[in-house]
Amino acid sequence: QVQLAESGGGLVQTGGSLRLSCAASGLRFSTYSMGWFRQVPGKEREFVATISWNGRSTNYADSVKGRFTISRDNAKNTMYLQMNSLKPEDAAVYYCASHRHPFGVATSRRLDFGSWGQGTRVTVSA
């Protein structure tokens, strides 16, 4: 059974930084593309960033390009999201997700990802 556990969320001021982590178990982590998505109340969960199984390919939402960096450490079964220059509109619950299939392409499509963590809340004060 795949288990994904996010951590690192919290309260930060506008312009500040946070680093989210996603610890994975129950899957051969090094063979799965991974992603970060976020959701605010009343809206659909949206794509933030994804990374290929080998870390060589990354994708970002336009809204976070240049500010967020996705990375992974396959030796530690962990994925990260470094978030810099945070804005109030970045406030959301952030979820990590694993692709439905090993060696799957790291797209921006939420439906390509089949396992999800419980989420970690990011709050950005003005």
ZIWO-V439499 format. One record per pair of residues at least 4 apart in sequence whose C-alpha atoms are under 6 Angstrom apart, sorted by the first residue. I is the first residue (numbers start at 0). GAP is how many residues later the second one is. Records with the same first field share a line. If there is no record, write none. Layout:
I: GAP / GAP
This chain:
0: 25
1: 23 / 24 / 25
2: 21 / 22
3: 19 / 20 / 113
4: 17 / 18 / 112
5: 15 / 16 / 113 / 114
6: 13 / 14 / 113
7: 11 / 12
8: 111 / 112 / 113
9: 112 / 113
10: 112 / 113
11: 4 / 112
12: 111 / 112
13: 72 / 73 / 110 / 111 / 112
14: 70 / 71
15: 69 / 70
16: 66 / 67
17: 65
18: 62 / 63 / 64
19: 60 / 61
20: 58 / 59
21: 56 / 57
22: 55
23: 53
28: 48
29: 23 / 44
30: 22 / 71 / 72
31: 21 / 67 / 70 / 71
32: 18 / 19 / 20 / 66 / 73
33: 16 / 17 / 63 / 64 / 65
34: 14 / 15 / 61 / 62
35: 12 / 13 / 59 / 60
36: 9 / 10 / 11 / 57 / 58
37: 7 / 8 / 54 / 55 / 56 / 57
38: 6 / 53 / 54
39: 52
46: 61
47: 12 / 13
48: 10 / 11
49: 8 / 9 / 56
50: 4 / 6 / 7 / 55
51: 5 / 54
59: 5
63: 4
66: 17
67: 14 / 15
68: 12 / 13
69: 10 / 11
70: 8 / 9
71: 6 / 7 / 8
72: 5
87: 36
90: 31 / 32 / 33
91: 29 / 30
92: 26 / 27 / 28
93: 25 / 26
94: 22 / 24
95: 20 / 21
96: 16 / 18 / 19
97: 15 / 17
98: 13 / 14 / 15
99: 12 / 13 / 14
